[in-house]
Amino acid sequence: MGNLWQFFGLPDPDAGVVTQSPKEPEVTQNQRLTGTPSDVPEPVVEVVQSQPTPVQTHAWNGPLTPDGEPFHDLSNHGTRLKIRPIRALRYVKPDNKHRIRTREIAQRVLQGDTVIVDLRTLVHMESHQQACRRELRVMCEQTGVGVFALDTEDKLLLIPGADVVVDIEKHELGLTRLLNAM
């Protein structure tokens, strides 16, 4: 049966310590009880120092303990591969001049990014909101993707990236299904 250190694959710190159970003297049938002390030989104590078996570190390139054993730093997260995501979710709102840059959005959509366009900053400009919606619709027709409204006022629009599948059968977003069931 293994111990906790072997379970985690770590070297056993108590491997060099050997515990000896005290041996009871054997009683022979010929011994008799007498009132005089007999010569009892002193117990012989053997000190056994076992050398720990050296760990083969030919494949280990990490840090070592002072004893020369491999040290597994469980908090080291630096060896992960840095994988850059291929697709992204982009949030776009009109700039200071209240423009939506549809060329840049079209490039990102063709790369696979999903874009959320927020027209809520154009609160008092209904005609400008309509112009932005029209411009986004033309851009979506040119790129071959659809545009979807995420709210009832059509001020929050979703443009899925290329090869992104959108289920248009159910028309359910968020918690509306749960709220209607109550």
C-alpha positions in Angstrom: 0.0 0.0 0.0 1.4 3.4 -1.0 1.4 6.5 1.1 0.2 10.0 0.5 3.5 11.1 -1.1 3.4 8.3 -3.6 -0.2 9.1 -4.4 0.8 12.6 -5.5 4.0 11.4 -7.2 6.3 13.2 -4.8 9.4 11.9 -3.0 8.7 10.5 0.5 10.5 12.8 3.1 10.4 9.9 5.6 12.0 7.4 3.3 15.3 7.5 5.2 13.8 7.0 8.7 13.5 3.4 9.7 11.3 2.6 12.7 12.2 -0.4 14.7 9.7 -2.1 16.9 11.1 -3.1 20.3 11.7 -6.8 20.5 10.6 -8.7 23.6 13.2 -11.1 25.0 12.4 -14.7 24.4 11.4 -16.6 27.5 12.8 -20.2 27.6 11.2 -22.9 29.7 14.5 -23.6 31.5 14.7 -20.1 33.1 13.7 -20.1 36.7 12.8 -17.3 38.9 15.3 -16.6 41.6 15.7 -13.9 44.1 19.1 -12.9 42.8 19.5 -10.6 39.9 20.8 -12.4 36.9 23.0 -11.0 34.3 20.8 -9.5 31.6 22.7 -8.7 28.5 22.3 -5.1 27.4 20.2 -4.7 24.2 22.2 -4.1 21.2 21.0 -1.1 19.2 21.8 -1.1 15.6 21.5 2.2 13.8 20.6 1.5 10.2 21.1 4.4 7.9 19.8 3.6 4.5 20.9 5.7 1.6 17.9 7.0 -0.3 17.8 5.6 -3.8 18.8 8.3 -6.2 16.1 9.5 -8.5 17.0 9.4 -12.1 16.8 13.0 -13.3 18.1 12.5 -16.8 14.7 13.6 -18.2 14.1 16.3 -15.6 14.9 19.9 -16.5 13.1 21.6 -13.7 14.4 22.8 -10.3 16.0 20.4 -7.8 15.8 20.1 -4.0 19.0 20.4 -2.0 19.0 16.6 -1.9 19.1 16.5 -5.7 15.5 15.3 -6.1 13.2 16.9 -8.7 11.1 19.7 -7.2 7.6 20.0 -8.6 6.4 23.6 -8.3 2.7 23.3 -8.3 2.1 27.1 -8.5 4.1 27.5 -11.7 1.7 28.4 -14.5 4.3 29.8 -16.9 4.6 26.8 -19.1 1.2 27.0 -20.7 1.0 27.6 -24.4 -0.3 31.1 -25.2 -3.0 30.4 -27.8 -4.5 33.4 -29.4 -8.2 33.0 -30.0 -9.3 33.0 -33.6 -12.6 34.7 -33.1 -13.8 37.4 -30.8 -16.9 39.2 -29.6 -16.7 42.9 -30.4 -18.7 45.8 -28.9 -19.1 48.8 -31.2 -20.8 52.1 -30.5 -20.8 55.3 -32.5 -17.7 57.5 -32.3 -17.5 61.1 -31.3 -18.9 62.2 -34.7 -21.7 59.6 -34.4 -20.4 57.4 -37.1 -20.4 53.6 -37.4 -17.3 52.3 -39.2 -18.9 49.6 -41.4 -15.7 48.8 -43.4 -13.8 47.8 -40.3 -16.9 45.9 -39.0 -17.2 44.0 -42.3 -13.5 43.0 -42.2 -13.9 41.6 -38.6 -17.2 39.8 -39.5 -15.5 38.1 -42.5 -12.7 37.0 -40.1 -15.4 35.3 -37.9 -15.8 37.9 -35.2 -19.3 38.5 -33.8 -20.1 42.2 -33.4 -22.7 43.9 -31.1 -23.5 47.4 -32.2 -25.0 49.7 -29.6 -27.0 52.7 -30.9 -28.3 53.7 -27.5 -26.0 56.7 -27.3 -28.0 58.2 -30.2 -31.0 58.7 -27.9 -32.3 62.0 -29.3 -31.3 61.3 -33.0 -34.0 59.0 -34.4 -33.2 59.8 -38.0 -29.5 59.2 -37.4 -30.3 55.9 -35.8 -32.3 54.9 -38.9 -29.3 55.9 -41.1 -26.9 53.8 -39.1 -29.3 50.8 -39.2 -29.6 51.2 -43.0 -25.9 51.4 -43.4 -25.4 48.2 -41.2 -28.1 46.4 -43.2 -26.3 47.2 -46.5 -23.0 46.1 -45.1 -24.6 42.8 -43.9 -26.1 42.2 -47.3 -22.6 42.7 -48.9 -20.9 40.3 -46.5 -23.7 37.7 -46.6 -24.6 37.7 -42.9 -27.7 38.8 -41.1 -28.3 41.5 -38.5 -30.4 40.7 -35.5 -32.0 43.0 -32.9 -31.3 42.2 -29.3 -33.9 44.6 -27.8 -37.4 45.8 -28.7 -36.3 49.3 -29.7 -33.7 47.9 -32.3 -30.9 49.9 -30.6 -28.8 46.9 -29.7 -27.9 44.9 -32.8 -26.1 41.6 -33.3 -24.0 40.8 -36.4 -22.8 37.2 -36.3 -19.4 36.5 -37.8 -18.8 34.3 -40.8 -19.6 30.6 -40.1 -21.4 31.5 -36.9 -24.8 29.8 -36.7 -27.7 31.7 -35.3 -31.0 29.9 -34.5 -33.8 32.0 -35.9 -36.6 29.4 -35.3 -37.3 30.0 -31.6 -36.7 33.8 -31.4 -36.0 33.5 -27.6 -33.3 35.5 -26.0 -32.2 35.6 -22.4 -34.7 35.0 -19.7 -37.9 35.7 -21.7 -38.9 32.1 -21.8 -38.5 31.7 -18.1 -40.4 34.8 -17.3 -43.3 33.9 -19.6 -43.6 30.5 -18.0 -44.3 31.9 -14.6 
